């Protein structure tokens, strides 16, 4: 077999039930069609995890997919995708994190790790280049992710190895448990930590001392240099590299996109206390970068005085300020830093965690629950003590925490409530956008294969795009009007979905490719991938690959019975106008945008079903036959 340049060349399969470890060669045609990372995982999930496999079954696959460009000098190429059937939603699930874990796995010699089965007792996987073994983790069980990270490094005598670890929440199979990489990098959504816990797998530790061989080094270095220069010259680079994702919170508030106090308001009056500028002034020590990243958007914080003195960690990012700030009525930035660190230590997804706590506070304020139901906790808006206590109880599945640990949808069902806010999509709680203040967000959320999530079709062009580019790319300037329901937003959301499928498969970060819009475009990605692999990969081929990978997400959910009826958003976004603030009077006209989106995808505009012709076009012939047998395709 000819050498695969750019890739490590092996897939690592681990059967935890039988304690068997197997290495398989990466096939060239598989790599070229599905790129890496998210694409590799999605194909294996479709092929190997059937309709009847329960998320906590040993037969569910837990996969760590490493990006095709990870481990190279391509800028911002650190991302790792973790994929499984989701315990939170019961459908396609994945989560994504940066740092150095993915590149280190590749340096050890692997492009993907596939875990199946269930270990008899707590175990962790130790990858030391070609030597791979399962080690006892009973002494790690019950530890936080940070403490477990310390103990593993001490046990193995290497402070430089990289880890992916679950906390108490994952061990207890909380449905939205996360996997934490290197203490600060969270693969948060869809309950991947709970799947890991169901397999009795506490951690993966990896040391990789190899490298990635590039087919055409001069061409690759030239393309990489161009990408770095393009990023550094972007007009938003300096601000983004200084402030990171937290910088967006002020603009969301100004647009009426913020979801405040569980969506009871859309504008947060204490915002100036939790902005990126406030973090810079009060607690930021320095910036931290992921592997090969010139943006270094992560902040290391240290709090020297007050109640949370001694708190040190990385970030907080936008999600933390939304989850533990605006959504729960808290404007204490030190508390937000502490709560993000606590969430990461416990191994909980901040999105769903902030959602259920905000919802519980809403219940408490309305008298739907009292201290009797909440185990004596005073869940009033902004009560930091209450948030800390209930977050810990969620991770421990203790009392009222066990109810909230079922997620937004599950908690409502457990309480026998049809509560409209925040709502869920396909079983996943909403992230922190009031969708009436950004209509392309509403569409992207509705059709998202993961559920209520912003990172599969992140339509950031609506917020940062210019009218001239909008007209050129999508045929109308209305694309950049956040309050417009124009059908062209269907084409725009599809564009973002296919692009992001390529990014999550190459290992590139959304930040430099979407937030710094066009700094690293598909043409430049194709040049880097071509030079790395020695293949002639055109930008058209990459766009097709992105569309192919997205159809794997769609096909997997179709097989599980997800239909166009599930491609929706909570009803109040459609029926109730925003009562006040910048987006006053806005509501979402979803039907026309959804129909336009299906049409842009080449799917039936009424049913949202793809055709066999479309899947054949994308070289997904076997999947087309499978779905056709089940009546899940149009003619």
HELIX and SHEET records of a PDB file:
HELIX    1   1 UNK A   28  UNK A   34  1                                   7    
HELIX    2   2 UNK A   37  UNK A   48  1                                  12    
HELIX    3   3 UNK A  101  UNK A  108  1                                   8    
HELIX    4   4 UNK A  145  UNK A  156  1                                  12    
HELIX    5   5 UNK A  168  UNK A  171  1                                   4    
HELIX    6   6 UNK A  189  UNK A  191  5                                   3    
HELIX    7   7 UNK A  192  UNK A  198  1                                   7    
HELIX    8   8 UNK A  217  UNK A  233  1                                  17    
HELIX    9   9 UNK A  237  UNK A  243  1                                   7    
HELIX   10  10 UNK A  244  UNK A  247  5                                   4    
HELIX   11  11 UNK A  248  UNK A  255  1                                   8    
HELIX   12  12 UNK A  271  UNK A  273  5                                   3    
HELIX   13  13 UNK A  276  UNK A  282  1                                   7    
HELIX   14  14 UNK A  318  UNK A  323  1                                   6    
HELIX   15  15 UNK A  326  UNK A  328  5                                   3    
HELIX   16  16 UNK A  333  UNK A  346  1                                  14    
HELIX   17  17 UNK A  350  UNK A  366  1                                  17    
HELIX   18  18 UNK A  384  UNK A  395  1                                  12    
HELIX   19  19 UNK A  400  UNK A  404  1                                   5    
HELIX   20  20 UNK A  407  UNK A  414  1                                   8    
HELIX   21  21 UNK A  435  UNK A  437  5                                   3    
HELIX   22  22 UNK A  439  UNK A  447  1                                   9    
HELIX   23  23 UNK A  461  UNK A  464  1                                   4    
HELIX   24  24 UNK A  467  UNK A  474  1                                   8    
HELIX   25  25 UNK A  477  UNK A  480  5                                   4    
HELIX   26  26 UNK A  489  UNK A  506  1                                  18    
HELIX   27  27 UNK A  510  UNK A  510  1                                   1    
HELIX   28  28 UNK A  511  UNK A  515  3                                   5    
HELIX   29  29 UNK A  522  UNK A  533  1                                  12    
HELIX   30  30 UNK A  539  UNK A  559  1                                  21    
HELIX   31  31 UNK A  564  UNK A  566  5                                   3    
HELIX   32  32 UNK A  571  UNK A  575  1                                   5    
HELIX   33  33 UNK A  590  UNK A  601  1                                  12    
HELIX   34  34 UNK A  612  UNK A  617  1                                   6    
HELIX   35  35 UNK A  621  UNK A  629  1                                   9    
SHEET    1   A 6 UNK A  20  UNK A  25  0                                        
SHEET    2   A 6 UNK A  10  UNK A  15 -1                                        
SHEET    3   A 6 UNK A 112  UNK A 116  1                                        
SHEET    4   A 6 UNK A  62  UNK A  66 -1                                        
SHEET    5   A 6 UNK A  80  UNK A  85 -1                                        
SHEET    6   A 6 UNK A  92  UNK A  97 -1                                        
SHEET    1   B 6 UNK A 131  UNK A 136  0                                        
SHEET    2   B 6 UNK A 123  UNK A 128 -1                                        
SHEET    3   B 6 UNK A 201  UNK A 207  1                                        
SHEET    4   B 6 UNK A 162  UNK A 165 -1                                        
SHEET    5   B 6 UNK A 179  UNK A 181 -1                                        
SHEET    6   B 6 UNK A 185  UNK A 187 -1                                        
SHEET    1   C 3 UNK A 284  UNK A 288  0                                        
SHEET    2   C 3 UNK A 298  UNK A 302 -1                                        
SHEET    3   C 3 UNK A 312  UNK A 314 -1                                        
SHEET    1   D 2 UNK A 424  UNK A 425  0                                        
SHEET    2   D 2 UNK A 428  UNK A 429 -1                                        
END                                                                             
